[in-house]
Amino acid sequence: MRLIVEQEQLSSNLSLVSRAIPSRPSHPILSNILVKADADTQQLSLTAFDLSMGINTSFPAQVQQGGVLTLPAKLLNDIVSRLPGGDIQVDDEETEAVVTLTSSSGRYQVRGMVAEEYPDLPSVEGEHSIQLAADSLLEGLKGTLFATSPDETKQVLAGVNLKVGKDTLCFASTDGHRLAVVKVENVRDPNSQEPENLEITIPARALREVERMIVSANSARHSAATEEESTTPPMVTLGFDDTQVVFELGTRRLNSRKLEGAYPAYEQLIPNKFLSQVNVERRTLLAALERIGVLASQKNDIVKCIIDEVNQQISLSVEAADVGNALESMPAQISGEEPKELAFNVKYLMDGLKVLNSSEIQIQLNAASTPVIINPFGGLKMTYLVMPIQLRR
């Protein structure tokens, strides 16, 4: 293998695929990145795979002699990211899996492993595929990933449920205490033969990498494309079978297993009638929660919310025994009479308000023991459900 590659290109792509390196690999070779240089296509390909999620990317390089081997991901990434900008020459020893990196600042040698033992990324058998608007996919992920369960043993709750309709994408996530639902438009070819009414649940960890891929691609597109080209919306191809999914965006590809099991019937959890409604400025409420949350975090993360229809204001309070207490109030438009006082996990409220992305929000509620619904005014069509906390009297 002999090639020349630009440092920034190599560093950014190493950073991308390294996210599929397991923290505790079951086999030493899984801590490595598979590196392939193709002299015919003048492309350098990088692959990482933890046996559950795999990421592959390819990019241009001046390949004088092709080859393939694996190199330790963390060490290689740490070295390349610190090298000065400009060209890096990459050479390997023909008899040993040792690579020499030569830049303007000096020379580094890294010992790897032969590629024969590196596992192949799983193929998607009898692959079905659909086209998703990248911006719509990104919007849906930003509005739901935060509400997934961090506990992967909870199966489908550790992922985002995606329903693909004729013209819409519906994303849903829940950890058992809150629920986020986002509906976005999906621009598709009216003559498309792609399947409709598809439902699939995908691990949050994989989707966070898809989110990063789209953000990175958008950044590169806007910085490099002409004005006319930059207005062309990119598309993501989603391929799937009974057990696997694969996302493709340009020359980047992510494989992941699907999450098995029926997703909760979340539509039934959302009330369709409410006794009270509160309209409040989102940033004002979020800022107050962030301030009062400092004290709430010292005890149990609980914040009380008092709804005062007479004075048209919301009051937030925290009582942390042996630490202190706090009270904040803000104006709001309130209609209805019930309930007067509720309590919430302050982190759940802040998480939702950060992604609602509108200047004003609407809070709809019934009794203090029933779900509370928060919606943005205009823009993103999102529903955020959060369960109040029952306080002992």
N, C-alpha and C positions, 0 to 999 in steps of 0.2 A: 504494500500500500504506500502510495506517495501522492500527496496532494497539497494544495494551498487553499486556505479558507480564510475569510475575513473574521477577525476576532469577535466583533459584535454579533455577527450571525451565529457563530458557533456557540458563544456564551448564552444567547437568548434561547436557542434551541435545546441546549443542554439543560438549562433551567426548567424548560417546559417538560421534557421527558423524565427528568429526575423526580418529578412528583409521583411517578408510578413505581418508584423504588421502595420496597417494603422496609419498615424500620427494623424488623427482626426477620431477615430472610431465612426461609426454611432450607435453602441451599446457597452456598457461597456465590454461585454465578448470578443469582438474582439481585445481588448488590451491584452488579455491573450493568453497563449500557452496551447494547449491541450496536456496533459501528460498521456500516457498509459503505464502501466507496465504489461507484460505478463509473468506469471510464467512458462507456458508450453514451450515457445520459448526462455525464458531468454533474452528477448529483451525489450528495453525502446524506446518508440516511441514518437516523438514530432511533433506537427502540428501547423501551423499558417495560417490564412486565412483572407484576407481583402475583400472578396466577389468578387474580380476580379482575384487575384493571390493567390495561396496556395502552401505552401512548407511542405513536410512531409519527415522525416528521422527516421531511427531506427538503433540501435546499441546495442552491448552486455552489459548486466548488470547482477549482481547477484540478481535475483528477488526472494525474499522469500515469498512475498504475492503480488498478482496482484492488480490492481486498476486503476481508471481513474479519473482525475479532471483537472481543468484549473488553471493556475497560472499567475500572472502579468508578462509579458515578460520582460519589462525593468528592473524591480526590481530584478527578478530572475537572469537575465543575468549579471547585475552589481554585484550582490553578488557572484555568482559562479566564475566569471572571476577573482575576487580578492582573492578567497580562495587559500591556498597553494596546491601544487600538491599532489597527493595521492588519497586515497579512500574517498568518501563522502557517508555517510549513509543518506538515505531519508526515512522518516516515515510520515504518515499522520494520523490525528485523524479520527476515524471511524464515529463520529457524526458531525464533522465540516470539512470544506474544508481548513484545516490548515496543512501545511507541515513543518516538522522540518528537517533542514539540519545540520548534525553533521560532522565536519572535525577535523583534528588534532589541529586546532587553536581555535575551539570553536563551538558554536551552534547558529543557526539562525532559526527563525520561520517566515513563509510567509503565509499570508491569501489569499486564492484563491476563486474560485467559482465552484459550481457543474457543471458537464460536459453536463447535459441534454440539455442546451440551445445552446451549441456550434454548429454552422452550419457544415454540412457535406461538404467535398470537392465534387464538381460536378463530376458526372460520365461521361465518354465519351461513348455516346450511339452508338451502332453498330460499335464499335471501329475498325478503320483501323490503321495499324502500319507499320512503316518502321525502318530499322536499319541505323544509321548514324555513321560514324567513328568519335569518339570524337575529335581526333586531327584535322580532317578536319572541323568539326563544329566550333571548337575553332578558327581556322585560319580565317574562314569566318566571324565570329562575331567580332574578333579584327579589321578586315579590313573594317567594315561597321557600327558598332554601333555608332561611333563618329559622323556620318553624319545624324543621325535621328533627327527629330524635337523634341525639348523639350516640345512643346505645344501639350498636349494630345487631344485637341479639333480638331486638324488637322487630326484626324483619321489615315488613312494608313501611313501618313508621320511620325507618331510617332512610327513606327515599322520598322522591316526589312522584306523585301520580300524574300522568299526562294523558289527557283525552284529546284525540284529534278528530274534529268534526269537518264538515265540508268547507267552512270558511273560518273556523275558530280553533284556537288551542286553549284548553282549560288545564291549568296547573293547580294541584292541591297538595298541601303538606300539613301534618299534625304530629305532635309528640304526645297527645293524650290530654294536654292541658290547654291547648290553643290550636286554632285552625286558620290557615291562610289559603285563600282561593283567588286565583287571578285568571281572567279571561281576556285574551288578546286576539286580534285579527290575524289570520294566516293567509297571506296572498298566495294563491295557487292557480295553476293553469286550468281554466274552465273545461278544457278537453282532457284533463289528466285522468289516467286510469288508476291513480294511486288509491290504496284502500282508505275508506272513511270509517268513522266510528271506532277507531283504534283506541285501546286503553292499555297502558303499560306503566309499570312502576320501576324507577331506575334509582340506584343508590345515590345518595346526596354527594358522596365523595367523588364519584365520577362526574356528576353534573357540575360540581364546582370547578372541575378542570375544563369542562366544556365552556363554562362561563368565562374562564380565563382565556381560553383559546379565541373566543369571539371578541373579547375586549382587545386582545393583542392584535388580532387581524384587523379590527376596525381602526385601531391606532395606526397601524402600518399603512392601511388603505388611504386614510385621510391625509397622512403625511407625504405619501408618494404619488397618489393618483392625481390626475387632472381634475378640474372641477366637475367636468361632465362625467368622468368615471366614478368620482367619489359619491355621486348621487345614485348610482346603481346599487340596489340593496343586495347584499350577499345572501346566499342560500346555504343551508346546512343539510346534508343528506343523512337521514336516519335509516339505517338498515337494521333488520331484526329477524329473529326466528323464535323458537319456543324458549330458548334459554339465554341468548346473547343479544346485545345491541351494539351497533357501531355508529359513531358520529364521524362524518367527514366534512372538513372545511378546508378547501384548497388542498394543500399537500400535507395537511395534518389529519391524523386519524386517531380516534380513541375507541377502544374496545372495553366493554363491561358486561358482567353478568346482569341478568334481570332479577328483580326481587320477586319471589314466588308468593302466592297467597292472594286472597281477595282484599282489596283496599276497603277501609271502612266507608259505609254509605254516608258520606259527610253532608250531602245535601239535606238529609233529614235532621241534622243538628242545628241548622240555621233557622231561627224563628221567622215567621212571616208577619207577625203582628207585635207591636211594642206599645208599652204604656207611657214611655218617656223618650224624649229626643233632646240631645244636647249638641249644639254647634259651637265649635271653639277653634281658635287659631292654632294650627298644628305646632309651629315653632315655639310659641309661648308655652304650650303644655309640655312639649318635649324638654325645653330648657328647665322648666320648674321640676320635672321629674328627675332630670340629670343632677340638679342641685340637691334635691331632697333625698335622692337615691344614695348619696354619699353616706348619710346617716342611717338609712334603711339597711345598707349593706353591713352595718356593724351588728345588726341583730338578726333579722329573718327575711329581709328584702320585701317586707310588707308595707304598703302605703295605703292609708285610708283616703277615700274620696267622698266628700260631702257635697251634695247637689242642692243648691239653694235657689229655688225658683223665684222666691220673693225678691231677692237682691240680684238675681241673674248673674250668679257667679259659682265657680267651682273652687273648693278648698281642698288642698292636699295636706295630710299630716302624717308624721312619723313619731312614734314613741319607742325609743330604744332604752330600755331600763339600764341604769348605771352608766349610760353614755350621754344621753341628751334627748331633745325632741325638736321638732321643726314644724312650721306651718307656712303654707304658701297659698295665695288666692289669686284668681284671675277672672276676668269677665267672660261670660258665655251667654248664648241664647238658649234658654231652657223652656221646654213645654212639657206638660204632664206633671204627675204628682209622685209617682213611685219609680224607684226607691229613693230614700233620702241619703242613705250612706252605704257605701260598698268598700270592699278591700281587694287589692290586687297584688300580685307579684310585680314589683316595679320594673324588673328587667323585661317581663313579657310586654308591658305597655310600651317601654322605650323601643324594644325591637320592632314592634309593629309600626310605631310612629315614624321611625327612621326610613322605612321603605314605602310608606303611603304616598309620599311625594306630591302633596298638594298643599296650598296655603291654608285651607280650612278643612276640617274633618267633621263628620257627623257620627255621634255616638248614640246608639239605640239600645234601650234596655227595658227589662221588665222587673221581676222580683230580684232581690239581692242574691238569690241562690241560682239564678238562671243565666244562660250565656249572654254576654254583651257583644254587640256587633259594632265594629268601627269601619267606616267607609270614607274614602276621599271624595272631595267635591271636584268633579271634572277629571279629565286625564285618565289615568290607569283605572280600569274596572276591577277593583279589588275588594274583597270582603275579608276582614280580619275578625275572628271570633276568639274571645278570651274568657275563661271561666273566672268569676270572682272567688275570693277565698272566704270561707266561713270562719268568722271570728267567735271565739268562746266568750260568752258574756259572764 
